[in-house]
Amino acid sequence: MEEPILNRVEASGIIQLELEKWLEAPEVVACDLATELIDGFVLMEKPFREAVAGWKSADFEDKNVALFCSADAIVPDWAWMVAASRIVELGGRPVVGDLETVRQRCFLRAVEAADVSEFEGARVMLRGCASVGGTPVLVAVVERLQPIVRSLMYGEACSAVPVYKKPRR
């Protein structure tokens, strides 16, 4: 009689943490102020205010909004504030930066807000190939988990890299 196949990783008690499942992917939409520039480099207050007043809540409600200007133009501070104010009014969360930068900031906020109580005293394997937010998010996860875990590893069960191990006292 053959012995059943034993999943040694599962039996080890190691928690395999996949960032894509642990952190909810933020919805981020773009708001490029360059579309409101006249001749691609001048922003005039009255036409800008009229354009911003025409923005619809369906475009921004419950979304993170990457607020940026893709043109090489000087956008006055008041314009950023007017745009942000309208986005907030329409139920959005404005963040200055391009789409990728804002996604990363959202993931960093998610790491800060995440419930980490399930990892207290645990051995945690942060699964490799994490595409969630890049290096800054991985560093934030280490900062958040290291004080509470017994050990932290990165990679896959077959090729784990030890990151941290709590010293024995």
Secondary structure as the mmCIF struct_conf table of DSSP 4:
data_model
#
loop_
_struct_conf.conf_type_id
_struct_conf.id
_struct_conf.beg_label_comp_id
_struct_conf.beg_label_asym_id
_struct_conf.beg_label_seq_id
_struct_conf.end_label_comp_id
_struct_conf.end_label_asym_id
_struct_conf.end_label_seq_id
HELX_LH_PP_P HELX_LH_PP_P1 GLU A 2 ILE A 5
HELX_RH_AL_P HELX_RH_AL_P1 ARG A 8 ALA A 11
TURN_TY1_P TURN_TY1_P1 SER A 12 GLY A 13
STRN STRN1 ILE A 15 LEU A 17
HELX_RH_AL_P HELX_RH_AL_P2 LEU A 19 TRP A 22
BEND BEND1 LEU A 23 LEU A 23
HELX_LH_PP_P HELX_LH_PP_P2 GLU A 24 GLU A 27
STRN STRN2 VAL A 28 ASP A 32
HELX_RH_3T_P HELX_RH_3T_P1 LEU A 33 GLU A 36
STRN STRN3 ILE A 38 ILE A 38
TURN_TY1_P TURN_TY1_P2 ASP A 39 PHE A 41
STRN STRN4 VAL A 42 VAL A 42
HELX_RH_AL_P HELX_RH_AL_P3 GLU A 45 ALA A 53
TURN_TY1_P TURN_TY1_P3 GLY A 54 GLY A 54
HELX_RH_AL_P HELX_RH_AL_P4 SER A 57 PHE A 60
TURN_TY1_P TURN_TY1_P4 GLU A 61 ASP A 62
BEND BEND2 LYS A 63 LYS A 63
STRN STRN5 ASN A 64 PHE A 68
BEND BEND3 ALA A 71 ASP A 72
HELX_RH_AL_P HELX_RH_AL_P5 ASP A 77 GLU A 89
TURN_TY1_P TURN_TY1_P5 LEU A 90 GLY A 91
STRN STRN6 ARG A 93 VAL A 96
BEND BEND4 GLY A 97 GLY A 97
HELX_RH_AL_P HELX_RH_AL_P6 LEU A 99 ALA A 113
BEND BEND5 ALA A 114 ALA A 114
HELX_RH_3T_P HELX_RH_3T_P2 SER A 117 PHE A 119
TURN_TY1_P TURN_TY1_P6 GLU A 120 GLY A 121
STRN STRN7 ARG A 123 ARG A 127
BEND BEND6 GLY A 128 CYS A 129
BEND BEND7 VAL A 132 GLY A 133
HELX_RH_AL_P HELX_RH_AL_P7 THR A 135 LEU A 145
TURN_TY1_P TURN_TY1_P7 GLN A 146 ILE A 148
BEND BEND8 ARG A 150 ARG A 150
STRN STRN8 SER A 151 GLY A 155
HELX_RH_3T_P HELX_RH_3T_P3 ALA A 157 SER A 159
STRN STRN9 VAL A 161 LYS A 165
HELX_LH_PP_P HELX_LH_PP_P3 LYS A 166 ARG A 168
#
